[in-house]
Amino acid sequence: MRKYKASVAAVSTDQITIQDPQASIQELEDERNRLREQLAELSSRLSCMEGENVSTAQHKRWVGTVCTELYTVPGTVGSVPVPT
């Protein structure tokens, strides 16, 4: 009976040990997917801008805004204004 209790305790400890990395993995996968979506959106906006006649100052302002957005804390990202 003692061996059984020890085995159950060991399995419980192992399950807890496995669950912690699984949660971290899930969080990282979610962040990766969010960043992929953000990259696709920014790439789309950039390709739209390439065909437009926009001044250098407007491009610089937009690039600065994009850089600021990329370096903000996850979950606080707002929309990037596209110069008109």
C-alpha contacts under 8 A as a table, 3 or more apart, distances in Angstrom:
res1	aa1	res2	aa2	distance
1	M	4	Y	5.06
1	M	5	K	6.35
2	R	5	K	5.17
2	R	6	A	6.14
3	K	6	A	5.04
3	K	7	S	6.05
4	Y	7	S	5.03
4	Y	8	V	6.18
5	K	8	V	5.12
5	K	9	A	6.13
6	A	9	A	5.10
6	A	10	A	6.13
7	S	10	A	5.05
7	S	11	V	6.17
8	V	11	V	5.13
8	V	12	S	6.15
9	A	12	S	5.12
9	A	13	T	6.21
10	A	13	T	5.11
10	A	14	D	6.15
11	V	14	D	4.97
11	V	15	Q	6.13
12	S	15	Q	5.12
12	S	16	I	6.34
13	T	16	I	5.21
13	T	17	T	6.17
14	D	17	T	4.95
14	D	18	I	6.18
15	Q	18	I	5.11
15	Q	19	Q	6.15
16	I	19	Q	5.12
16	I	20	D	6.56
17	T	20	D	5.83
17	T	21	P	7.43
18	I	21	P	5.92
18	I	22	Q	6.49
19	Q	22	Q	5.03
19	Q	23	A	6.30
20	D	23	A	5.38
20	D	24	S	6.55
21	P	24	S	4.98
21	P	25	I	6.02
22	Q	25	I	5.02
22	Q	26	Q	6.17
23	A	26	Q	5.14
23	A	27	E	6.25
24	S	27	E	5.13
24	S	28	L	6.17
25	I	28	L	5.14
25	I	29	E	6.11
26	Q	29	E	5.08
26	Q	30	D	6.16
27	E	30	D	5.13
27	E	31	E	6.23
28	L	31	E	5.04
28	L	32	R	6.06
29	E	32	R	4.99
29	E	33	N	6.17
30	D	33	N	5.17
30	D	34	R	6.17
31	E	34	R	5.03
31	E	35	L	6.11
32	R	35	L	5.13
32	R	36	R	6.14
33	N	36	R	5.02
33	N	37	E	6.27
34	R	37	E	5.19
34	R	38	Q	6.22
35	L	38	Q	4.91
35	L	39	L	6.04
36	R	39	L	5.04
36	R	40	A	6.17
37	E	40	A	5.09
37	E	41	E	6.20
38	Q	41	E	5.09
38	Q	42	L	6.16
39	L	42	L	5.13
39	L	43	S	5.96
40	A	43	S	5.07
40	A	44	S	6.07
41	E	44	S	5.11
41	E	45	R	6.27
42	L	45	R	5.03
42	L	46	L	6.08
43	S	46	L	5.01
43	S	47	S	6.16
44	S	47	S	5.20
44	S	48	C	6.29
45	R	48	C	5.08
45	R	49	M	6.25
45	R	82	V	7.43
46	L	49	M	5.03
46	L	50	E	6.27
47	S	50	E	5.21
47	S	51	G	7.25
48	C	51	G	6.01
48	C	52	E	7.08
49	M	52	E	5.13
49	M	53	N	7.96
49	M	54	V	7.68
54	V	58	Q	6.42
54	V	59	H	6.89
54	V	83	P	7.55
54	V	84	T	7.43
55	S	58	Q	5.29
55	S	59	H	6.44
56	T	59	H	5.00
56	T	60	K	6.13
57	A	60	K	5.10
57	A	61	R	6.16
58	Q	61	R	5.12
58	Q	62	W	6.10
58	Q	83	P	6.22
59	H	62	W	5.10
59	H	63	V	6.02
59	H	83	P	7.54
60	K	63	V	5.10
60	K	64	G	6.06
61	R	64	G	5.11
61	R	65	T	6.23
62	W	65	T	5.03
62	W	66	V	6.20
62	W	80	V	7.76
62	W	81	P	7.15
62	W	82	V	6.78
62	W	83	P	6.74
63	V	66	V	5.00
63	V	67	C	6.12
64	G	67	C	5.12
64	G	68	T	6.14
65	T	68	T	5.08
65	T	69	E	6.15
65	T	80	V	6.62
65	T	81	P	7.89
66	V	69	E	4.99
66	V	70	L	6.15
66	V	80	V	6.39
67	C	70	L	5.10
67	C	71	Y	6.33
68	T	71	Y	5.32
68	T	72	T	6.33
69	E	72	T	5.37
69	E	77	V	5.92
69	E	78	G	7.14
69	E	80	V	7.43
70	L	77	V	7.79
72	T	76	T	6.68
72	T	77	V	6.45
73	V	76	T	5.77
73	V	77	V	7.24
74	P	77	V	6.54
